[in-house]
Amino acid sequence: MREVTEATLRLLDEGGRGALATVIRSSGSTPQEPGARMLLLPDGTSVGTIGGGAIEHHVLEELRACLADGRPRVVQKDLVRDLAMCCGGRMEVFVEPIEGRPRLVVFGAGHVGKATAALAQTLGFRVLVVDDREELNSEARFSGCQRVLLEPSEAAAAVAPTDRDWLLVVTHDHRLDEEAVDVFARLPHRYLGLIGSRRKIYRILSRIAARRGLPDLSRTYAPVGLDLGAVSPEEIAVSIAAELVALRHGHAAAHLRALDDPALARVLGGELCAEAAAELPPGASSK
């Protein structure tokens, strides 16, 4: 029991996803009593037991299904009739998904970063703010957030992103935005959002493409946010937070994302890409 509890707390603390089975009712001769638990970890291994044998094999299948679809369920089995076990009892097992608080890494401690960080915390995100400006990236402005006082290009080791992390690029400088995308789009992440106009997005991606080729942009949302007509930093934060919620729950929404626009391929392959390449210092392009 303690082993399952410790593994569950560790999983939640790391922001991971798993599925937990708990025996909630039993009658007759059964291999475990109510309260017995088994945890399925993201790598497919399990901790604890609900009794072994055919009942445990069946519940493991339900745990895998729960981990895939995120839906809780109750497994009810007559151990003799349904599973041909020697025990003569019945068991009910509650299977539920568990998920730690996801992490949102905000690159930029300005107005939009501050408003988004505060809102994201109310939505259950752990927030890490990356900005080298001590006067802005402070405990007073980002209460309850972790903070890294570095520029994006220097922060990869400190952030150590995983494929469960949500990344948001809202710095005060186009150069820093470009560095953040170039570095972190090549590292594990679940989502990467970049603020800015389409022109800015295309220019940043063109420069990256001209310098060393584009990373995988399938999880990049640029411009970031949903199409709400947002103007103020607080409204933009709502637009960004709404996008995070929609993607987190797999719900279709009106994203501002322009990366699916056929114009992007033309721009990157044409005039703007050539213009960006011309801006690079001698020897900077890898092509």
N, C-alpha and C positions, 0 to 999 in steps of 0.2 A: 504493500500500500504506500509506504513512504517513498519507495523508488518511483512509483508512478507520479506521486505528488511533486517530487523534486524535478522529474523530467518535464512535467507539465509547466511548472513555474519557469524552468529554464527556457522552454520553447516560447512561452509568452513574453519573457523578458527580451528574447532575441528577435521578436517580431515575426516568428515563424508560424506555419499553419500545420495542423494535425487533426486527428479525429480521435475521440475518446468514447469508449464503451463502458457502461456501468450497469451491473446487474441490479435491477430495481425490484424484482419480485421472483420468488422461487417457491416451489411446492414439491413435496415428495422427495425422492432421492436425487440430488443434483450435485455436480462437482464443486460448485461454489455458492456462497450465500449472498444475499443482497449487500451491495457496497463494494463487491469485487470489481476491479477496473482494469482496463487494458488500453494503452495509448499507442496509436499508430503515428510514427514520425514521418516527416516529409521524404526521407530517404528509403522508406518502405520497411524499416525495422520497427519492432514493437517492444513495448515495455509493459510488464505485468501480465496477468492471465485472468481469464474468466472461467477456467476449468480444463482447458485442453480438449483434445478429441474433436469430434465432428462439430460440436457447438462452437468451439473456438474458431475452427476453420471457416464456418459459415459467417460468424461475426466479423472475422478479418475481411471477408469479401465485402460485407456491408460497410466496414470502416474505409476500405479503399474507394467504394462508391461515394461515400459521404465526403471524403477528401476531394474527390473530383467534382461533385456537384454542389457541395456546401449545404446540403439539406439534412436535417436531423431525421431520425426514424426510430421506431420501436420494433425490435425483433422478438417475436413470440414463438417458442418452439416446444412441442412435446418431444422429449428426448428419445422416446422409444418409437412412436409413430412417425415422426417427421425425420429423425436422424439415425434411427436404428442403433441407438446407443444402449448399453446395458442398464444405465440408470433409468429409474421409472418415473422421473419427475417432469416438471415443466419449469421453463425459465423465461423471463422477460428481460431484455437488455435494451437500454436506451443508448443510442449511438448519436453523437453530436459533433459538429465541427468546432474546433477551437482555433483561434487566431490571435496572435499578439498584436499589439498596437503597431501599425505600419509606421515607417520612418519617412518623413519629408525633409529633404535636404534643400535649404533655400540658399542660393548663391546671390547675395546682395542684401544689405541691411538697410536699404532705403525705405521710402514710404510704402511701396507696394509689398516689399518683403516683410515689413513690420505688420501691415494689415493682414497679409496672407498667413503669416506665422500664427498670429493670435486666433484667427478663424479656424485654421487647421487643427489647433489644439482642442478646440471645442468639438471637432469631428472625430477625435480619437487618434490623431497623428502625434507621434513623437517628433519634435522638430529640432533640426540641427541647422544653425545659421553659419554660413561661411562668408567672411568679409574681414579684410585686414584693417579696417578703420575702427580703432578702439573706442572712439567717441560715439560711434553709432552701434557697433556690435557689442552692446553692453547688457548686463543683467537688468538694468533699469528699463531698457527698451524691449528686451526679449525675456521677460520673466518666465521661468519654467522651461526654457529652451537650452539645449547644448549650444556651445559657440566655439568656432574655430577661427582664430585671427590670422588667416592666410589668404592670399589670392587664390583663385580657382586652380591655376596651373601648378600651384605648390601643395594643394590640399588632397591629392588622391590617396596618399597613405593614411592621412588623418581621418578621412571620410570612410575609406574602405567600403565602397558600395557593394551591395549584393543584389540579386535579381528580384528582391522584394522591396527595394527602395524606390521612392518617388523623388525625382530631382526637378528642381525649379530654378531656372536661370533668369534673374531679374536684377542684374547689377546696374551700376550707374555709368558704365563705360562699354561701348561696343567691342573694344578690344578684349575686355574681361569676359563679355558674353561669348565671344568667338573662342577664347581659350577654354572656357568651361565646356562648351559643346564639343570642341575638338578632343578634349581629354576624356570627359565623362560619357560621351556617347559611345566610346570604345570600351567602356567598362560595364560590368553587370548593372542592370537597372530594370525596373518595371515600367517606368515612365520618365520621360524627360520633356519638360515644358520650357519654351523659350519665348520671352516677351518681345514685342516689336512689330513694326509694320511688315508687310510682305516684301517690300523693297529691301528693308534691313535684313530680313531672313535670307532672301536670295543672295544678297551681297556676302553675308557671313558664310553661307554654305559654298558659295563660289570660291571664296578665298581658301577655305579648307580643302575643297576639291582640287584647286590649282596647286596647293602646297603638298598634299600627300594623299589625296583621294578621300572620298566621303566614307564615314563609318555607316553602319546599319542604322537607318532612320525609321525603322518600322514602329518603334515605340516613342518617337519624338513628335511632340505636338507643338507646332509653330505656325502662325502665332498661337500663343497659349490661350486657353479659356474657351468658354461658350459664348455664342453670339447673343449677348444681352444688351448691347449698346452701352457698355460700361465706359465711364470717363474718369471719375475720381479714383484715387488709390484704393479706397474702400470698396467701390463698385467693381474695380478690376479684381480685387481679392475675392469678391463673391463669385465673379465669373470663373476664376481659377479654381476655387473650392468646389463649385458646381461641376466642373469638368472632372475633378478628382473623384467626386461622389459617383458621377455617371459611369466612369471607367471602373471604379471599384466594384460596382454592382452589375457591370456588363449591360448598362442601359443605353440605348441609342439617344443621341443628343445632337444639337446643332453646334458642332465644334468649329472654331475659327481656323483650324488646321488647314494649311495650304499645301502640304507636302504631297497630297494626292492630285494636285492641280497639274494637268499636262504642261502648263506654261513653265513649271519648274524645270522639267527636263530640257525644254528649249533654252531656258535662260542659262542653266548650268553648262549646256553644251555650246552656247553661242556668245553673244556680245558681252554679257556681264561677266562670264567666266574669264574671257580674254582680258577684260578690263581689270578683274581682280588679280589675275596672274601678272599683269603689268605693274601692279602696285607692290608685288613682293620684292624683297631685296635680292640681289644677284645670288644664285645658288640655293635659294630657299625652296624652289620647286623640286619635287622628287621625280618628276617626269622627264 
